[in-house]
Amino acid sequence: GLDRVFAPMKCGQMVVLAARPSVGKSSLARQIAIKAALQSGQQVLFASLEVMGKSLLWNMAQTMSAVPASTIGPACHPKDLEEFKAGLKKVMTPKLEVLAASSVSLAAIMARCEVLRAKQTPARLVIIDYIGLMPDATPEKGENRAQSVGRVSRALKRMALENNCVVLVLSQLNRDSAKDESEPQIHHLRESGDIEQDADKIVLLHRPTLTPTGASQPAAASVSEIPSFYVAAIQAKGRDDGTGSVGLNFRRAITRFVSIPAA
């Protein structure tokens, strides 16, 4: 659904996916990784600095199986357990390489790309969740935070070109984006200057307080109160592809986005 409106990502591109916390950017990135690896047969490298190994795989498994990971346990229905295990087995494919640690460096990501290339399975999609947590983004002597993030952003764009792959970079939106109910803009990207310049595409996720039908969706509501919420995926920059917006529903218990049928 995103490809139809935004045009597919292309090798050599750096694509930025940004949102405020708890809107679903990591979930959408995982779903893109699953789609690329399992349905399109592409080699994917997923570098997570936010969610560690087992939790990352379990999150992917619940998205695949539609069985919430929180229900897995002694009281789980045998059929649900079987479907969850099947989903877990699928996401453990060699097509989906995972680097999950609190300090995954740019050098480690590039080294893993070299290993995959040597094995004749070069990465076609590299996902980094997220740029602000990378140790390389720590300011060096004489740098401020925006300059250090910009240095990493330029390196990621070079990596996309040199490895002939898509680099999908997750980023945060700053607090100004939450001050009113308007849609976020590119300038709301945290440390936005160089990221905005380097990116070929920028997609911003927006969870409004009201859905297009007028239903309320307060941010603090629990999963039982609001099991799914509406998110607008906005392509604010699309080099050669233009801009656009897609409405999605985020099913919270299984961390899965689904398209909203056109009216």
C-alpha positions as a Markdown table, in Angstrom:
| # | Residue | x | y | z |
|---|---|---|---|---|
| 1 | Gly | 0.0 | 0.0 | 0.0 |
| 2 | Leu | 2.8 | 2.4 | 0.8 |
| 3 | Asp | 4.6 | 1.5 | -2.5 |
| 4 | Arg | 1.6 | 2.4 | -4.5 |
| 5 | Val | 1.4 | 5.9 | -3.1 |
| 6 | Phe | 5.1 | 6.6 | -2.3 |
| 7 | Ala | 6.8 | 4.5 | -5.0 |
| 8 | Pro | 9.1 | 1.7 | -4.0 |
| 9 | Met | 12.4 | 2.3 | -2.3 |
| 10 | Lys | 15.3 | 2.0 | -4.6 |
| 11 | Cys | 18.9 | 0.7 | -4.1 |
| 12 | Gly | 21.2 | 3.6 | -3.3 |
| 13 | Gln | 18.6 | 5.5 | -1.4 |
| 14 | Met | 18.6 | 6.5 | 2.2 |
| 15 | Val | 15.0 | 6.6 | 3.5 |
| 16 | Val | 14.1 | 8.1 | 6.9 |
| 17 | Leu | 11.1 | 7.0 | 8.9 |
| 18 | Ala | 10.3 | 9.3 | 11.8 |
| 19 | Ala | 7.7 | 9.6 | 14.5 |
| 20 | Arg | 7.2 | 10.5 | 18.1 |
| 21 | Pro | 7.6 | 7.7 | 20.7 |
| 22 | Ser | 4.9 | 5.0 | 20.7 |
| 23 | Val | 3.4 | 5.8 | 17.3 |
| 24 | Gly | 4.8 | 2.6 | 15.7 |
| 25 | Lys | 7.9 | 3.5 | 13.7 |
| 26 | Ser | 9.8 | 0.4 | 15.0 |
| 27 | Ser | 6.9 | -1.8 | 14.3 |
| 28 | Leu | 6.5 | -0.5 | 10.8 |
| 29 | Ala | 10.2 | -1.0 | 10.2 |
| 30 | Arg | 10.0 | -4.6 | 11.4 |
| 31 | Gln | 7.0 | -5.2 | 9.1 |
| 32 | Ile | 9.0 | -3.8 | 6.2 |
| 33 | Ala | 11.9 | -6.1 | 7.0 |
| 34 | Ile | 9.5 | -9.2 | 7.1 |
| 35 | Lys | 8.0 | -8.2 | 3.8 |
| 36 | Ala | 11.3 | -7.7 | 2.1 |
| 37 | Ala | 12.9 | -10.9 | 3.5 |
| 38 | Leu | 10.0 | -13.4 | 3.4 |
| 39 | Gln | 7.8 | -12.2 | 0.6 |
| 40 | Ser | 10.4 | -10.5 | -1.8 |
| 41 | Gly | 13.3 | -12.8 | -0.9 |
| 42 | Gln | 15.7 | -9.9 | -0.4 |
| 43 | Gln | 18.6 | -10.1 | 2.1 |
| 44 | Val | 17.8 | -7.8 | 5.0 |
| 45 | Leu | 20.1 | -6.6 | 7.8 |
| 46 | Phe | 18.2 | -5.2 | 10.8 |
| 47 | Ala | 20.3 | -3.3 | 13.3 |
| 48 | Ser | 18.3 | -2.6 | 16.5 |
| 49 | Leu | 19.7 | -0.4 | 19.2 |
| 50 | Glu | 16.4 | -0.2 | 21.1 |
| 51 | Val | 15.0 | -3.8 | 21.2 |
| 52 | Met | 17.3 | -6.7 | 22.0 |
| 53 | Gly | 17.6 | -10.1 | 20.3 |
| 54 | Lys | 14.8 | -12.3 | 21.7 |
| 55 | Ser | 12.3 | -9.5 | 22.1 |
| 56 | Leu | 12.9 | -8.3 | 18.6 |
| 57 | Leu | 12.3 | -11.8 | 17.2 |
| 58 | Trp | 9.2 | -12.3 | 19.4 |
| 59 | Asn | 7.8 | -8.9 | 18.2 |
| 60 | Met | 8.3 | -10.1 | 14.6 |
| 61 | Ala | 6.7 | -13.4 | 15.3 |
| 62 | Gln | 3.6 | -11.9 | 16.7 |
| 63 | Thr | 3.3 | -9.7 | 13.7 |
| 64 | Met | 3.6 | -12.7 | 11.4 |
| 65 | Ser | 1.3 | -15.0 | 13.4 |
| 66 | Ala | -1.3 | -12.4 | 14.7 |
| 67 | Val | -0.8 | -14.0 | 18.1 |
| 68 | Pro | 0.2 | -11.5 | 20.8 |
| 69 | Ala | 3.6 | -12.5 | 22.4 |
| 70 | Ser | 2.1 | -11.5 | 25.8 |
| 71 | Thr | -0.3 | -14.4 | 25.6 |
| 72 | Ile | 2.4 | -17.0 | 25.2 |
| 73 | Gly | 2.6 | -19.1 | 28.3 |
| 74 | Pro | 1.1 | -22.1 | 30.2 |
| 75 | Ala | -2.5 | -20.8 | 29.6 |
| 76 | Cys | -1.9 | -20.2 | 25.8 |
| 77 | His | -4.3 | -22.1 | 23.5 |
| 78 | Pro | -2.3 | -24.9 | 21.8 |
| 79 | Lys | -3.4 | -23.6 | 18.3 |
| 80 | Asp | -2.2 | -20.1 | 19.1 |
| 81 | Leu | 1.1 | -21.5 | 20.5 |
| 82 | Glu | 1.6 | -23.5 | 17.3 |
| 83 | Glu | 0.9 | -20.5 | 15.1 |
| 84 | Phe | 3.3 | -18.3 | 17.1 |
| 85 | Lys | 6.0 | -20.9 | 16.9 |
| 86 | Ala | 5.5 | -21.2 | 13.1 |
| 87 | Gly | 5.8 | -17.4 | 12.9 |
| 88 | Leu | 9.0 | -17.4 | 15.0 |
| 89 | Lys | 10.5 | -20.1 | 12.7 |
| 90 | Lys | 9.7 | -18.0 | 9.6 |
| 91 | Val | 11.4 | -14.9 | 10.9 |
| 92 | Met | 14.5 | -16.8 | 11.9 |
| 93 | Thr | 15.3 | -17.2 | 8.1 |
| 94 | Pro | 18.9 | -16.5 | 7.0 |
| 95 | Lys | 17.3 | -13.8 | 4.7 |
| 96 | Leu | 16.8 | -11.7 | 7.9 |
| 97 | Glu | 20.1 | -10.9 | 9.6 |
| 98 | Val | 19.7 | -9.2 | 13.0 |
| 99 | Leu | 22.2 | -7.1 | 14.9 |
| 100 | Ala | 20.6 | -6.3 | 18.3 |
| 101 | Ala | 22.6 | -4.6 | 21.0 |
| 102 | Ser | 22.5 | -1.3 | 22.8 |
| 103 | Ser | 25.7 | 0.0 | 21.0 |
| 104 | Val | 25.7 | -1.2 | 17.4 |
| 105 | Ser | 28.2 | 1.0 | 15.7 |
| 106 | Leu | 28.4 | 2.1 | 12.1 |
| 107 | Ala | 31.6 | 0.0 | 11.7 |
| 108 | Ala | 29.8 | -3.1 | 12.9 |
| 109 | Ile | 27.0 | -2.6 | 10.4 |
| 110 | Met | 29.4 | -2.0 | 7.6 |
| 111 | Ala | 31.5 | -5.1 | 8.6 |
| 112 | Arg | 28.3 | -7.2 | 8.6 |
| 113 | Cys | 27.5 | -5.9 | 5.1 |
| 114 | Glu | 30.9 | -7.0 | 3.9 |
| 115 | Val | 30.4 | -10.5 | 5.4 |
| 116 | Leu | 27.1 | -10.8 | 3.6 |
| 117 | Arg | 28.6 | -9.6 | 0.4 |
| 118 | Ala | 31.5 | -12.2 | 0.7 |
| 119 | Lys | 28.9 | -14.9 | 1.2 |
| 120 | Gln | 27.3 | -13.9 | -2.1 |
| 121 | Thr | 24.2 | -12.7 | -0.3 |
| 122 | Pro | 24.6 | -8.9 | -0.2 |
| 123 | Ala | 22.2 | -6.9 | 1.8 |
| 124 | Arg | 19.5 | -5.1 | -0.2 |
| 125 | Leu | 17.9 | -3.5 | 2.8 |
| 126 | Val | 19.6 | -2.2 | 5.9 |
| 127 | Ile | 17.4 | -1.0 | 8.7 |
| 128 | Ile | 18.8 | 1.1 | 11.6 |
| 129 | Asp | 16.5 | 1.5 | 14.7 |
| 130 | Tyr | 17.4 | 4.3 | 15.4 |
| 131 | Ile | 20.1 | 6.9 | 14.4 |
| 132 | Gly | 19.9 | 8.8 | 17.7 |
| 133 | Leu | 21.1 | 5.8 | 19.7 |
| 134 | Met | 24.1 | 5.0 | 17.5 |
| 135 | Pro | 27.4 | 5.4 | 19.5 |
| 136 | Asp | 28.8 | 7.2 | 16.4 |
| 137 | Ala | 26.2 | 10.0 | 16.9 |
| 138 | Thr | 27.9 | 11.0 | 20.2 |
| 139 | Pro | 29.6 | 14.3 | 19.6 |
| 140 | Glu | 33.3 | 14.3 | 19.2 |
| 141 | Lys | 35.5 | 17.1 | 20.4 |
| 142 | Gly | 34.4 | 20.4 | 18.9 |
| 143 | Glu | 31.1 | 19.0 | 17.6 |
| 144 | Asn | 27.5 | 19.6 | 18.8 |
| 145 | Arg | 24.8 | 16.9 | 18.6 |
| 146 | Ala | 23.4 | 18.1 | 15.3 |
| 147 | Gln | 26.9 | 17.9 | 13.7 |
| 148 | Ser | 27.6 | 14.4 | 15.0 |
| 149 | Val | 24.2 | 13.1 | 13.8 |
| 150 | Gly | 24.9 | 14.8 | 10.4 |
| 151 | Arg | 28.2 | 13.0 | 10.2 |
| 152 | Val | 26.5 | 9.7 | 10.7 |
| 153 | Ser | 23.7 | 10.6 | 8.2 |
| 154 | Arg | 26.3 | 11.3 | 5.5 |
| 155 | Ala | 28.1 | 8.0 | 6.2 |
| 156 | Leu | 24.8 | 6.1 | 5.9 |
| 157 | Lys | 24.0 | 7.7 | 2.6 |
| 158 | Arg | 27.5 | 6.7 | 1.3 |
| 159 | Met | 26.8 | 3.1 | 2.6 |
| 160 | Ala | 23.6 | 3.0 | 0.6 |
| 161 | Leu | 25.5 | 4.0 | -2.6 |
| 162 | Glu | 28.6 | 1.8 | -2.0 |
| 163 | Asn | 26.6 | -1.3 | -1.2 |
| 164 | Asn | 23.8 | -0.7 | -3.7 |
| 165 | Cys | 21.2 | -1.1 | -1.1 |
| 166 | Val | 18.4 | 0.8 | 0.6 |
| 167 | Val | 19.3 | 2.1 | 4.1 |
| 168 | Leu | 16.1 | 2.7 | 6.1 |
| 169 | Val | 17.0 | 5.0 | 9.1 |
| 170 | Leu | 14.6 | 5.5 | 11.9 |
| 171 | Ser | 14.6 | 8.8 | 13.7 |
| 172 | Gln | 12.7 | 10.7 | 16.4 |
| 173 | Leu | 10.6 | 13.8 | 15.9 |
| 174 | Asn | 11.2 | 16.7 | 18.3 |
| 175 | Arg | 8.8 | 17.8 | 21.0 |
| 176 | Asp | 7.6 | 20.8 | 18.9 |
| 177 | Ser | 5.8 | 18.3 | 16.7 |
| 178 | Ala | 3.5 | 17.4 | 19.6 |
| 179 | Lys | 2.6 | 20.9 | 20.6 |
| 180 | Asp | -0.5 | 21.0 | 18.5 |
| 181 | Glu | -2.6 | 18.6 | 16.5 |
| 182 | Ser | -1.2 | 19.5 | 13.1 |
| 183 | Glu | 0.7 | 17.1 | 11.0 |
| 184 | Pro | 4.5 | 16.9 | 11.6 |
| 185 | Gln | 6.8 | 18.6 | 9.1 |
| 186 | Ile | 10.4 | 17.8 | 8.0 |
| 187 | His | 11.8 | 20.5 | 10.3 |
| 188 | His | 10.4 | 18.5 | 13.2 |
| 189 | Leu | 13.1 | 15.8 | 12.7 |
| 190 | Arg | 15.4 | 15.8 | 15.7 |
| 191 | Glu | 18.8 | 17.1 | 14.6 |
| 192 | Ser | 17.1 | 17.5 | 11.2 |
| 193 | Gly | 19.5 | 19.6 | 9.1 |
| 194 | Asp | 21.8 | 17.0 | 7.5 |
| 195 | Ile | 19.3 | 14.2 | 7.7 |
| 196 | Glu | 16.8 | 16.2 | 5.7 |
| 197 | Gln | 19.5 | 17.0 | 3.1 |
| 198 | Asp | 20.9 | 13.4 | 2.8 |
| 199 | Ala | 17.6 | 11.5 | 2.7 |
| 200 | Asp | 16.0 | 10.5 | -0.6 |
| 201 | Lys | 12.7 | 9.9 | 1.1 |
| 202 | Ile | 11.3 | 11.0 | 4.4 |
| 203 | Val | 8.2 | 9.4 | 5.8 |
| 204 | Leu | 6.6 | 10.8 | 9.0 |
| 205 | Leu | 4.1 | 8.9 | 11.1 |
| 206 | His | 1.3 | 10.9 | 12.7 |
| 207 | Arg | -1.2 | 9.7 | 15.2 |
| 208 | Pro | -3.9 | 12.4 | 15.5 |
| 209 | Thr | -6.2 | 12.7 | 18.5 |
| 210 | Leu | -9.1 | 12.3 | 16.2 |
| 211 | Thr | -9.5 | 9.8 | 13.3 |
| 212 | Pro | -10.8 | 10.9 | 9.9 |
| 213 | Thr | -14.2 | 9.6 | 11.1 |
| 214 | Gly | -14.1 | 11.8 | 14.2 |
| 215 | Ala | -13.4 | 9.0 | 16.7 |
| 216 | Ser | -11.2 | 9.9 | 19.7 |
| 217 | Gln | -7.9 | 8.2 | 20.2 |
| 218 | Pro | -6.1 | 9.6 | 23.2 |
| 219 | Ala | -2.4 | 8.8 | 23.4 |
| 220 | Ala | -2.6 | 7.5 | 27.0 |
| 221 | Ala | -5.4 | 4.9 | 26.3 |
| 222 | Ser | -4.6 | 1.3 | 27.1 |
| 223 | Val | -4.7 | -1.5 | 24.5 |
| 224 | Ser | -7.9 | -2.8 | 26.0 |
| 225 | Glu | -9.5 | 0.7 | 25.6 |
| 226 | Ile | -8.2 | 1.3 | 22.1 |
| 227 | Pro | -7.0 | -2.0 | 20.5 |
| 228 | Ser | -6.0 | -0.2 | 17.3 |
| 229 | Phe | -5.4 | 3.3 | 16.3 |
| 230 | Tyr | -5.3 | 5.4 | 13.1 |
| 231 | Val | -1.9 | 6.6 | 11.8 |
| 232 | Ala | -1.2 | 8.8 | 8.8 |
| 233 | Ala | 2.0 | 7.9 | 7.0 |
| 234 | Ile | 3.1 | 11.1 | 5.3 |
| 235 | Gln | 5.9 | 11.1 | 2.7 |
| 236 | Ala | 7.2 | 14.6 | 3.3 |
| 237 | Lys | 10.1 | 14.2 | 0.9 |
| 238 | Gly | 10.3 | 11.9 | -2.1 |
| 239 | Arg | 13.2 | 12.7 | -4.4 |
| 240 | Asp | 11.9 | 11.9 | -7.9 |
| 241 | Asp | 8.7 | 10.4 | -6.3 |
| 242 | Gly | 6.9 | 13.4 | -4.8 |
| 243 | Thr | 4.8 | 13.5 | -1.6 |
| 244 | Gly | 1.7 | 11.8 | -0.4 |
| 245 | Ser | -0.2 | 10.3 | 2.5 |
| 246 | Val | -1.5 | 6.9 | 3.4 |
| 247 | Gly | -3.9 | 6.0 | 6.2 |
| 248 | Leu | -3.1 | 3.0 | 8.3 |
| 249 | Asn | -4.5 | 1.1 | 11.2 |
| 250 | Phe | -2.1 | 0.0 | 13.9 |
| 251 | Arg | -3.2 | -3.2 | 15.7 |
| 252 | Arg | -1.4 | -2.7 | 18.9 |
| 253 | Ala | -1.5 | -6.2 | 20.5 |
| 254 | Ile | 0.3 | -7.7 | 17.5 |
| 255 | Thr | 2.2 | -4.6 | 16.4 |
| 256 | Arg | 0.9 | -4.8 | 12.9 |
| 257 | Phe | -0.1 | -2.1 | 10.5 |
| 258 | Val | -2.9 | -2.7 | 8.0 |
| 259 | Ser | -4.1 | -0.7 | 5.1 |
| 260 | Ile | -7.4 | 1.2 | 5.3 |
| 261 | Pro | -9.5 | 0.4 | 2.2 |
| 262 | Ala | -10.2 | 3.3 | 0.0 |
| 263 | Ala | -13.7 | 4.8 | 0.4 |
